[in-house]
Amino acid sequence: MVTHILFESASGYAIFEVKLQDALGSSSKALQESIEDLGKFGKMVNLLSFSPFKSAAHALENANDISEGILNETLESLLELNLSKPNKKSKVVLGVWDPPLASAIKAALGFQCDTDETTKDLIRGIRLHAPKLLKGLQADDLTKAQLGLGHSYSRAKLKFNVNRIDNMIIQAISLLDQLDKDVNLFSMRIREWYGYHFPELVKIVPDNYQYAKAAQFIGAKETLNEEKLHDLAAILDDDMTRAQNVLDAAKGSMGSALNEIDMLNIMAFATRVVSIAEYRKSLMAYLSEKMNLVAPSLTALLGERIGARLISHAGSLTNLSKYPASTVQILGAEKALFRALKTKGNTPKYGLIYHSSFIGRAGPKHKGRISRFLANKCSIASRIDCYSGTLISVFS
């Protein structure tokens, strides 16, 4: 039967002596009624000692130790001071809430610890009536201490590691995918809009980025002449032939003339499309740098974009490393998998890793086998990147 109770609060440690132990053996309903009534519960437990924390930092240190099941020096000295060493005559049974902390106390001090439901009911009663049972505390002192310690504890748990910034990768790949959609949509819009003025340019310059830069450079087609030919060729990968074709097409274009305000709006939009496309290139370089820093083995195996998509879909590199190879293989094809299971059809052979060049080069009959083999290697590579002390890409 428990003889003492250890109560950990945001203000400090308290040790209660349990009286009327026979009452603990009564029915749970009677015990609950006694716990809710302060008059009855006050006769069941008696405050033996209360040791407040010295500061907020001291409280945070002890809270971290309790959460990890470590016996802090403050708690150890308090227990040694107030509880006698167990012997045949005086048997001390300490009631503790957390089993890991109870194991640490028993290993260090030799006290027998109890963590059963009766002990937890008593601790719940102490927590309920703590402002009345802990002497020297005001009614709102415990609430303020809990709020301050909660904020400090949460901030301390958010550990920052410069070598594992997979959140930056998740945001970057999400933004990159969105930019791809935006650039394609805006490029289509600038082609339609500028096509009213210079429709022949679309066939000569099919690339979206080059088209937007060419439209921005040309402006009104009437202003294009021989003097601008070299600058236009620089935009078109130094292709003088295509630049001459653009000049010839501008002279005989069937497009309609636009007034000044329309041309200004088209040029402003073309400038915006060019700036977004250039930012996409810089973001791709940033993603490549981060992937080589965080997951070099996975990057060497799959490339930056596919590796980043796997990390983003899993939630983190740690989550990805915990997945079995069979899950990595179909990651990204969950809907197809559940639909196949529901309809009893063929399950998918690959998910996001389908875009890998290894699967692309394989024949149709061998794609499933290659995807299974590649998923095994991805699982190994992600675990090396996540748990290896030195980040190198030679393993893949």
Beta strands, then each sheet from edge to edge (+ up, - down):
strand 1: 4-8
strand 2: 12-18
strand 3: 45-52
strand 4: 93-95
strand 5: 112-114
sheet 1: 3+ 2- 1+ 4+ 5+
end
